[in-house]
Amino acid sequence: MNTVTLQTHHTYVALIELNRPEAKNAISIQLLEELRAKIEEAKTSSARALVIIGTGDAFCSGADLKERKSMSDIEVKKFLKDINICFSELANLPIPTIAAVNGFAFGGGLEMALSCDIRYASESAQMGLTETKLGIIPGAGGTQRLSRIVGESTAKEWIFSGRKLSGKEAMARGLVSQVFESDYLRESSLALAREISESAPIAVSAAKKAIVRGMELPIESALEWERLCYFETIGTKDRIEALQAFAEKRKPNFKGE
């Protein structure tokens, strides 16, 4: 049975669904392998935006601790390397990614969501980097990505204490963008993805690149980087189509060219 599925919603929207509800969508070796394959599939598809969600009452509860218990130290290190590679591939997708945190998102589950560009959550969501309660630390990007999203002090507070946050608490501290009633989270996330997919895809990709890299640079260097990313859009057919559509008072038909 597949533990990860990839579906197409709308013309240019992809949906990855974690499908181990009996294990709260915990990350097993199989799930990790399938997730990485689906991320690659989404990358080479026509998708212009990607949503990730979990089945049942969890987004992803983290690493599969039952499986982890039987691993040797060498196997744990390999798993850690593999999950880092997978989440980096997710973070480096040229298309925007949205994590629809529909329930538990602990440890590696939250680290997966942190690897996405945007996080939406349900009112019933609970999330946190709880690894210090298990005698370890976040090892799939959590210490670095959380710090960049909510700030160093808040990241330290949450990681040191292993605190669990509600969706509303996470939104108040800037970890998630919006919180929805559970019944509306999936469609709201897909609606955002559809809205994004209607923008010029080369421009969206360039904007993502400008933001992500620019955050790591001093402001003057970041402004120069933004200018270089802008240049990538000047010679595109989509830019000409946008100008033509404006003149003709119609919706542009972007083709990613």
N, C-alpha and C positions, 0 to 999 in steps of 0.2 A: 504494500500500500504506500502510495506517495505521501510524504509528510509535508510537501510544499507544492502548491499549484500556481500556475500563471494563467490568467485569463485576460481577455481584451474587453474593456468597457468603453463604449463610445469608439470613435475611429482611431484615436491616437492616445488612449489611456490604457495602461496596463495595471493589473491588480495581482500582487503576490499575496497568497494566503497561506499562513502557517497552519498545518492541519494535524496536530497531535493533541486534540482537546482532552484526551484522557490523562495526559501528562502536563496539562497547562501549557502546551506548546513549548516544552523545554527543549533546549538545543542538544540533540544527540549527534553522534557522528554522521548518521544518515541524513538528518535534517540539515546539518551544516553543508554537506556535499550537495544536496538537492537545492538548497537556497543559493549557493554559489552558482550552480548551473542555471537557475532561473534568472539570476541577476545578469548573467552573460547573455541569456536569451533575450531579456528585455533590452539590453544594450544594443543588440544587433537587429531589433525589431523596428517597426515604424512608430513605436511609442514616443510621445513627447512629454509624458509625465507618468510617474509610477506611484502607486499607493501600496503600502504594506499593512496588513491587518492579521489578526489571529482569529481562529475559530473558537467557539465556545465563550467562556467567561475570562479568557486571558489573551493578552497580546503575545507575551512570551515570558515565562517565569524564570528564565535564565538557563544556565547549563544543566544538563540532566545529571543530577547528583547521584542517582542510582547507578548510572553508567560510569560516572567519574570515580565512584568508590572502588571499582574493579580495575581501574587503570594504574599502570606503573608510572613512576615519575617521568620517564622518557615519553610515555604516551600522553601524559598531561601536557608536557612541553610542546609536543607536536600539535595537539588539539589547540593550544593557545596560539601557536603560530598560524594555524589554519583559520581560526576565527578572526584573527587580526587581518589576515589577507582578505577574507570574505567581506568584512565590514569596511575595509579600505576601498575595495572594489565598489561597494555600495555607495560610499561617500564620494567616490570619484566618477560616478556616472555623469555624463554630460547633461542628462535630463533632470529636472527637478523631482525630488522624492518626498513623499509625505508618509509619515508614520501615523496610522490611526490606532492610538493606544486605547484599546477597548476593554482592558481589564488589567490583570497583573502584568507589570513590566519591571522585573527585578534583575539585578546583576547584568548578565549578558543580554537579557531582553531589553533593558533600558539602553545599554550600549548600542544595540541595533538601532533603536529609535534615535539615539544621539547621532548616528551616522547618516540620518536622513536630513534633508534641508529644512523641513517643517514638521512640527509635531502637533497633532490634534489629539484630544483625549475625551473620554466619556466621563460623566459625573461619577461613575462607579470605579474609575481607574485608580489603581494604586501603583506607585513606582518608586524606585530607589536603587542606589548602588549599595547593596547590603553585604558586600563581600567580607568586610572586616568582622562581621558576625560569624563568618565561616573560617576565620583564621587566614584569610588571603586578602588581596586587594583587587580592585578592578583591573583586568588585564587585557581587555579588548578595546582599549581606547578611552575608557571611562574617565580616568583621571585627567586626561588631556582635553577631550571634547567637552565634558561638563564644565570645566574651568573656563573654556572659551565662550560658552553659552551663558552661564549665570555668574561668572566672575570667580576669582580665586578663593575669596573668603567663604562664599556660600558653598562652593564645591567642597572645600575642606570640612565645613560644618556637616554637610550631608554624608560625605564619604567616611569621615572619622567616626561618626555616630551610627552609620548604617541606617539612617532614617528613612522611613517610608512616608511618601507624600500622596495626598489625594490629588485628583485632577485640578481642583480649584486652587489648592496650595501651589501646585506646580505652575499654574498659569500666573498666579500672583507674583511668583519669583522669576518669571520669564523662561521657564523650561518648556512650556507648551504655549502655542499661540491662542488657541480657543478650546473651550470645553462645551460639550454638547450632551443632551440627554442620550442615553445609551442607544435608543432606537434610531437616532438621527446621525450618529457618528459616521457610519459607513457611507451613507449617501452624501453627507456634508464633505467628507474627504474626497469622494469621487467628483463632486461638483467643483471643488477647487481645482482638481486635476484637469477636468474638462475646460475650466476657465483658462488655466495656464496653456492648455493644448491649442487654444484658439489664437495665442500670440505667435509671432514669428519664431520658429524653433531655433534658427541660428542666433537670433538676438537673445532669446532666453538662455541659451547655452553660454553665450558670451557674457551675459549679465551674471550668471552663476560663477563663471570663472573669475570675473572681475571682483566679485564680492569675496569669494573664498580665499583667493590668493591675496587680495588687497588687505584682508584682516591681519595678515601676517607681516605686513610691511609698514614702515614709517609713512606718515601721511603723504609726503611729497612723492615718494616712490610709488605709493598706492595710486595716486592721481595719475601718474605717468602710465602705470599698468592699466588703469581704466581707459585711458586714451588709446592704448594699443588694442585693447579688447573692442573698443568702439570701431576702430579701423576695420576689424574683421567683418563688420556688417555693411560697410559702405558699398562694396561691389556686388552685393547680393541682389538677386531678382526679387526677393521678398520686399526689400526696401523700395524698389521701384513700384511693385504691386501696391504697397501701402499708400504711396503718393498718388497713384492712379485711382485707387479706390476712394481716397479722400476727395479727389476732384470730381469723381462720379457719384459721390454720396452713397456708397455701398460698402458692404462688409468685405474686407480683403480676403483673398483666397491664398493663404500661405502654403508653399510647397517645400519649404526647407532648402531652397536653392539660392 
